[in-house]
């Protein structure tokens, strides 16, 4: 079976697998909700409203006990975690199916018990893990497996929410950050297949019931107001959740912490029953215009606070629906205020606008947020001008508050995993190449006293809301006054102390001359060739990276996770390698081989290089190949 046929088959199978996983997890969610809150019909919110105040406390607390013990055990068996979809896409490593299944079940139980977190992380993880497994079984290339993992995550989302186009855009805009045909087609096929597979079990109904929405000048005015407000509050929401994930207890204490967080949420739900669960009930009552102004404003604060408390206790869950519900409450409050000023303002329609804008800001994905709203509500295109206006203003306001580094894409909005409870420190190996060879820059520490005089690769901590790439660019600019771009990450990570790990990347200078900042943490820099790496006294966390870094300097190996441009013609591969080498990049041409295959059928040629992804993608398009990120 040819490589292309295997990839097509895998695409279909991933859609089916993600759809079935979504069905199982959704039915489990309903079972947990019905069991703990004692209802058999109607919606979860109605079940909560009919439950006693005592039950609203002990049901989440019991769920917290079960999930707390489960996550503590899972953390012990996998101390640094391996359940992050973004991390799997970066590294090319397959998500462990067994542990993903355990974590997904725990997330569903937590949300079913009333935890104020989203349930969408579980089907996305499950879809991604099954996609990686199928990609391995069918002996696909690393780039094809990476594509399938992202598609599986989007398909899981599509199945549970009946959003084939939203799942497609989630895959492309948030995970792959690509609109290339080789990504668009499998993303759509997997999401569409998963959605169709779920219909016989979950139905073909929209998630939210809304009346037909119509555009009016009052809604447009409210959209103008909502844009900057959602930009500011959405940015605060994201940074708060990111900070909450870094303060997770890593011992058995997480069990009482989770129980306490869930019980506290249940206690507050005695007054605000809309607080329990992922936020679907809250969004529904806002779209019906059923909340007062005071309650809507209170839930704008309480809903994110409950999610942050749950995350900081050690619980794992999504933020998609909580963000959407928070935005809906904010939109309804804006509409109700507008109604008091301009009689006739449709507050429920403004709630839809607010939900979309808030989701777009927190996910940093305006297209995905807009399409998800249209599919979730099926409100028609009448509100689209107001939605586009609010989303655009919200994104602009968010970027003004949180400037981004060109060419990077954060993944903080994608579901957290156990590994994200570890604080990351990043270090940059600034490599210079010329006709005489390659050298790397080392920096000498001036403080604190216990490490003064020793050498390291310069860098610093990844702050909440930053990607590792953004943090590394910022730190090297602050410490050495140099602008850089990240070429690729070296393999592995090195422990610094409990709760902190070091990652290192090969970087390339784009402007400036590296010099220690006055009063900074370094007092000297030194350029080292490969045979000089052992001449300086390196800090312990940097030492594990020196062997691979030496190979990079000698030109023997490419950095970890180097890019590979894959083509079927050897002459194309040689010409591509010559072009990259002429620009100073490390290159090597290799013949592909697949497991258990000895013949030459479907064996392409790979050009390995440490050139940035955008450089390789330009050549890939020119030579009609594809980009493979993991050898």
Secondary structure, DSSP 8 states (H G I E B T S, - for coil): --HHHHHHHHHHHHHHHHHHHHHHHHHHHHHHHHHHHT--SS-HHHHHHHS-HHHHHHHHHHHHHHHHHHHHHHHHHSTT----HHHHHHH-----HHHHHHHHHHHHHHHHTT-SSBSHHHHHHHHHHHHHHHHHHTT--HHHHHHHHHHHHHHHHHHHHT-HHHHHHIIIIIII----HHHHHHHHHHHHHHHHHHHHHH-S--SS--------HHHHHHHHHHHHHHHHHHHHHHHHHHHHHTT---STHHHHHHHHHHHHHHHHTTT-GGGSSSSHHHHHHHHTT-S-HHHHHHHHHHHHHHHHHHHHHT---B-HHHHHHHHHHHHHHHHHHHHHHSTT--HHHHHHHHHHHHHHHHHT-HHHHHHHHHHHH---STTHHHHHHHHHHHHHHHHHHS---TT----TTS---GGGGSEEEEEEEEEEEETTEEEEEEEEE--STTTTT-EE--EEE--TT--HHHHHHHHHHHHH--EEEEEEE-SS-EEEETTEEEEEEEEEEEES-----TTSSEEEEEEE-GGGGGGS-B-HHHHTTHHHHHHHHHTSS--TT-EEEEES-HHHHHHHHHHHHHTT--EEEEE---TT--S-TT--EEEEE-S-HHHHHHHHHHHT-EEE---
